[in-house]
Amino acid sequence: MDKAVRAGVRARLCGLRGRRKEAGMVTSEYAVGIVAAVAFAVLLYKVVTGGQVGAELQRIVQEALNARM
């Protein structure tokens, strides 16, 4: 075989091998991302609805609503 042909065949084979290694990875990455986002949302909800933070947020909103323009 010619060197150029061998190099082309080798490049195609390496490309195919790389695709096989990544098969199915996208779905699992999305799943991990979604789980992390939901966990962060739950944590943020707990912090915001918790005592002191909730009271402070209500105070800020109340001040904003009572502000003169």
N, CA and C atoms as an extended XYZ file, in Angstrom:
207
Properties=species:S:1:pos:R:3:atomname:S:1:resname:S:1:resid:I:1 pbc="F F F"
N         0.828       -1.186        0.000 N   MET     1
C         0.000        0.000        0.000 CA  MET     1
C         0.870        1.247        0.000 C   MET     1
N         0.347        2.272       -0.595 N   ASP     2
C         0.998        3.565       -0.625 CA  ASP     2
C         0.927        4.193        0.776 C   ASP     2
N         1.912        5.009        1.130 N   LYS     3
C         1.926        5.636        2.454 CA  LYS     3
C         0.711        6.525        2.683 C   LYS     3
N         0.312        7.235        1.665 N   ALA     4
C        -0.843        8.125        1.801 CA  ALA     4
C        -2.117        7.333        2.038 C   ALA     4
N        -2.252        6.194        1.344 N   VAL     5
C        -3.438        5.348        1.518 CA  VAL     5
C        -3.454        4.765        2.916 C   VAL     5
N        -2.302        4.295        3.385 N   ARG     6
C        -2.217        3.736        4.733 CA  ARG     6
C        -2.552        4.794        5.786 C   ARG     6
N        -2.049        5.986        5.570 N   ALA     7
C        -2.339        7.061        6.520 CA  ALA     7
C        -3.834        7.376        6.534 C   ALA     7
N        -4.466        7.371        5.371 N   GLY     8
C        -5.904        7.622        5.295 CA  GLY     8
C        -6.705        6.543        5.987 C   GLY     8
N        -6.325        5.286        5.763 N   VAL     9
C        -7.016        4.160        6.409 CA  VAL     9
C        -6.835        4.241        7.918 C   VAL     9
N        -5.619        4.538        8.355 N   ARG    10
C        -5.341        4.642        9.790 CA  ARG    10
C        -6.172        5.769       10.416 C   ARG    10
N        -6.263        6.905        9.738 N   ALA    11
C        -7.041        8.030       10.259 CA  ALA    11
C        -8.518        7.665       10.376 C   ALA    11
N        -9.034        6.963        9.381 N   ARG    12
C       -10.448        6.556        9.443 CA  ARG    12
C       -10.688        5.573       10.580 C   ARG    12
N        -9.774        4.621       10.746 N   LEU    13
C        -9.927        3.645       11.825 CA  LEU    13
C        -9.859        4.335       13.188 C   LEU    13
N        -8.947        5.266       13.349 N   CYS    14
C        -8.846        5.984       14.625 CA  CYS    14
C       -10.111        6.796       14.870 C   CYS    14
N       -10.654        7.376       13.827 N   GLY    15
C       -11.897        8.133       13.957 CA  GLY    15
C       -13.043        7.248       14.394 C   GLY    15
N       -13.130        6.056       13.813 N   LEU    16
C       -14.193        5.125       14.193 CA  LEU    16
C       -14.028        4.655       15.626 C   LEU    16
N       -12.800        4.387       16.023 N   ARG    17
C       -12.558        3.949       17.399 CA  ARG    17
C       -12.956        5.044       18.383 C   ARG    17
N       -12.640        6.287       18.061 N   GLY    18
C       -12.991        7.400       18.939 CA  GLY    18
C       -14.490        7.544       19.091 C   GLY    18
N       -15.227        7.337       18.023 N   ARG    19
C       -16.691        7.444       18.096 CA  ARG    19
C       -17.274        6.333       18.943 C   ARG    19
N       -16.737        5.157       18.826 N   ARG    20
C       -17.255        4.029       19.618 CA  ARG    20
C       -17.046        4.268       21.108 C   ARG    20
N       -15.925        4.867       21.478 N   LYS    21
C       -15.646        5.113       22.893 CA  LYS    21
C       -16.650        6.084       23.497 C   LYS    21
N       -17.135        7.020       22.694 N   GLU    22
C       -18.035        8.034       23.212 CA  GLU    22
C       -19.504        7.679       23.053 C   GLU    22
N       -19.806        6.538       22.498 N   ALA    23
C       -21.202        6.162       22.299 CA  ALA    23
C       -21.901        6.055       23.647 C   ALA    23
N       -23.020        6.735       23.806 N   GLY    24
C       -23.785        6.675       25.041 CA  GLY    24
C       -23.352        7.653       26.112 C   GLY    24
N       -22.258        8.349       25.901 N   MET    25
C       -21.766        9.274       26.917 CA  MET    25
C       -22.635       10.521       27.028 C   MET    25
N       -23.198       10.962       25.942 N   VAL    26
C       -23.963       12.204       25.966 CA  VAL    26
C       -25.168       12.073       26.894 C   VAL    26
N       -25.874       10.976       26.818 N   THR    27
C       -27.052       10.768       27.655 CA  THR    27
C       -26.681       10.754       29.128 C   THR    27
N       -25.612       10.080       29.475 N   SER    28
C       -25.213       10.029       30.883 CA  SER    28
C       -24.742       11.394       31.371 C   SER    28
N       -24.094       12.158       30.505 N   GLU    29
C       -23.672       13.499       30.905 CA  GLU    29
C       -24.879       14.387       31.157 C   GLU    29
N       -25.894       14.281       30.313 N   TYR    30
C       -27.124       15.047       30.539 CA  TYR    30
C       -27.775       14.633       31.856 C   TYR    30
N       -27.805       13.352       32.136 N   ALA    31
C       -28.427       12.864       33.370 CA  ALA    31
C       -27.706       13.413       34.592 C   ALA    31
N       -26.388       13.391       34.581 N   VAL    32
C       -25.623       13.909       35.711 CA  VAL    32
C       -25.843       15.411       35.852 C   VAL    32
N       -25.897       16.119       34.734 N   GLY    33
C       -26.142       17.557       34.769 CA  GLY    33
C       -27.513       17.895       35.328 C   GLY    33
N       -28.507       17.128       34.941 N   ILE    34
C       -29.865       17.356       35.435 CA  ILE    34
C       -29.953       17.074       36.929 C   ILE    34
N       -29.348       15.991       37.375 N   VAL    35
C       -29.356       15.661       38.804 CA  VAL    35
C       -28.667       16.761       39.601 C   VAL    35
N       -27.541       17.259       39.104 N   ALA    36
C       -26.827       18.333       39.800 CA  ALA    36
C       -27.669       19.607       39.839 C   ALA    36
N       -28.335       19.932       38.738 N   ALA    37
C       -29.167       21.135       38.697 CA  ALA    37
C       -30.345       21.028       39.659 C   ALA    37
N       -30.966       19.869       39.725 N   VAL    38
C       -32.091       19.675       40.639 CA  VAL    38
C       -31.621       19.756       42.089 C   VAL    38
N       -30.480       19.154       42.389 N   ALA    39
C       -29.946       19.217       43.753 CA  ALA    39
C       -29.646       20.664       44.144 C   ALA    39
N       -29.079       21.428       43.218 N   PHE    40
C       -28.796       22.837       43.502 CA  PHE    40
C       -30.087       23.625       43.699 C   PHE    40
N       -31.098       23.335       42.884 N   ALA    41
C       -32.384       24.025       43.012 CA  ALA    41
C       -33.032       23.733       44.363 C   ALA    41
N       -32.970       22.494       44.789 N   VAL    42
C       -33.544       22.124       46.092 CA  VAL    42
C       -32.794       22.831       47.215 C   VAL    42
N       -31.486       22.849       47.137 N   LEU    43
C       -30.681       23.533       48.150 CA  LEU    43
C       -30.999       25.030       48.179 C   LEU    43
N       -31.074       25.639       47.006 N   LEU    44
C       -31.399       27.060       46.931 CA  LEU    44
C       -32.797       27.335       47.479 C   LEU    44
N       -33.755       26.476       47.182 N   TYR    45
C       -35.124       26.630       47.698 CA  TYR    45
C       -35.138       26.562       49.222 C   TYR    45
N       -34.388       25.611       49.779 N   LYS    46
C       -34.337       25.467       51.241 CA  LYS    46
C       -33.728       26.707       51.885 C   LYS    46
N       -32.681       27.250       51.268 N   VAL    47
C       -32.030       28.438       51.822 CA  VAL    47
C       -32.960       29.639       51.750 C   VAL    47
N       -33.614       29.820       50.600 N   VAL    48
C       -34.464       30.994       50.406 CA  VAL    48
C       -35.710       30.939       51.280 C   VAL    48
N       -36.291       29.759       51.447 N   THR    49
C       -37.510       29.653       52.251 CA  THR    49
C       -37.219       29.493       53.734 C   THR    49
N       -35.962       29.365       54.085 N   GLY    50
C       -35.581       29.236       55.493 CA  GLY    50
C       -35.712       30.563       56.210 C   GLY    50
N       -35.870       30.543       57.498 N   GLY    51
C       -36.129       31.676       58.376 CA  GLY    51
C       -35.501       33.003       58.026 C   GLY    51
N       -34.248       33.202       58.359 N   GLN    52
C       -33.600       34.504       58.243 CA  GLN    52
C       -33.539       34.995       56.798 C   GLN    52
N       -33.188       34.134       55.881 N   VAL    53
C       -33.065       34.547       54.476 CA  VAL    53
C       -34.432       34.944       53.933 C   VAL    53
N       -35.455       34.175       54.240 N   GLY    54
C       -36.805       34.509       53.794 CA  GLY    54
C       -37.263       35.852       54.318 C   GLY    54
N       -36.985       36.125       55.586 N   ALA    55
C       -37.371       37.396       56.191 CA  ALA    55
C       -36.616       38.546       55.529 C   ALA    55
N       -35.350       38.365       55.265 N   GLU    56
C       -34.551       39.406       54.622 CA  GLU    56
C       -35.042       39.683       53.200 C   GLU    56
N       -35.372       38.627       52.474 N   LEU    57
C       -35.903       38.808       51.117 CA  LEU    57
C       -37.242       39.536       51.146 C   LEU    57
N       -38.085       39.197       52.093 N   GLN    58
C       -39.368       39.898       52.220 CA  GLN    58
C       -39.157       41.374       52.539 C   GLN    58
N       -38.180       41.673       53.383 N   ARG    59
C       -37.882       43.059       53.725 CA  ARG    59
C       -37.414       43.820       52.484 C   ARG    59
N       -36.553       43.215       51.690 N   ILE    60
C       -36.042       43.861       50.478 CA  ILE    60
C       -37.178       44.124       49.493 C   ILE    60
N       -38.039       43.134       49.309 N   VAL    61
C       -39.168       43.302       48.390 CA  VAL    61
C       -40.109       44.375       48.902 C   VAL    61
N       -40.370       44.390       50.200 N   GLN    62
C       -41.263       45.387       50.788 CA  GLN    62
C       -40.699       46.802       50.595 C   GLN    62
N       -39.385       46.955       50.805 N   GLU    63
C       -38.747       48.259       50.607 CA  GLU    63
C       -38.838       48.682       49.147 C   GLU    63
N       -38.650       47.729       48.240 N   ALA    64
C       -38.734       48.049       46.809 CA  ALA    64
C       -40.140       48.472       46.420 C   ALA    64
N       -41.146       47.833       46.996 N   LEU    65
C       -42.531       48.179       46.677 CA  LEU    65
C       -42.930       49.532       47.277 C   LEU    65
N       -42.354       49.892       48.405 N   ASN    66
C       -42.692       51.143       49.065 CA  ASN    66
C       -41.832       52.322       48.608 C   ASN    66
N       -40.867       52.065       47.744 N   ALA    67
C       -39.950       53.126       47.301 CA  ALA    67
C       -40.691       54.140       46.442 C   ALA    67
N       -40.310       55.409       46.597 N   ARG    68
C       -40.899       56.469       45.781 CA  ARG    68
C       -40.113       56.626       44.500 C   ARG    68
N       -40.825       56.946       43.451 N   MET    69
C       -40.154       57.129       42.163 CA  MET    69
C       -40.202       58.566       41.751 C   MET    69
